[in-house]
């Protein structure tokens, strides 16, 4: 596919991206609880052999799929400016968990169009569970045997956060504001928070700390496919393609 336009987005294209995500997950699992190199980047975040090799594979596969779309990845930034479309990739979201032999890590790929994620895939390699979204269509499955999800069903009243430190006064006030002060709280790391919401197990996510766009773009697509959205804590839409690819704090919500 030498050029790309919005009309090229269809189920087959989504499934092509899902297969790339799954293949990257298989590569990562070769290192899981095994031998690999670990170091730290300039910002102090960890990086492993699995991150680098998955990133190299994903970037090459996406370039083969659509050569004209730039790839912006956690492990290899690339200027996307003047591009109508660009990919956002986190080859191993939850590297710290992966390095400790814990299963709470994912592979994230999203396609952004005019500052909005219009396609997103999250793959959980240990369970081989796949979550994929294109526009208003949401799919869940195993080994890219993706089946459509009925997104008209309401989500539960539960709330999901990334760590216990977020259960502070601002968090409690936010729950009161959204009439969720009696909600059940789940602490879930990495992009598995978005997967938990996509399955209808929670209606709300709170994050006060900054994050990167590749941490949220694929999950954002899942949330929108289920009829929800993500807003900054000031109430503005969360957009993509910012100069530093950094997100402020945000809330993610689904219909209830």
QUISULNOR-V394613 format. One record per run of one state. SS is the DSSP state (H for helix, E for strand, L for the rest). FROM is the first residue (numbers start at 1). LEN is the number of residues. Records with the same first field share a line. If there is no record, write none. Layout:
BEGIN
SS = FROM-LEN  FROM-LEN
END
This chain:
BEGIN
L = 1-5  9-2  30-8  41-5  66-4  74-2  77-8  94-1  100-6  114-2  125-4  135-2  143-2  149-10  162-2  167-2  178-7  188-4  199-5  208-3  226-3  233-4  238-8  248-2  254-3
H = 6-3  11-19  49-17  95-5  164-3  169-9  192-7  213-13
E = 38-3  46-3  70-4  76-1  85-9  106-8  116-9  129-6  137-6  145-4  159-3  185-3  204-4  211-2  229-4  237-1  246-2  250-4
END
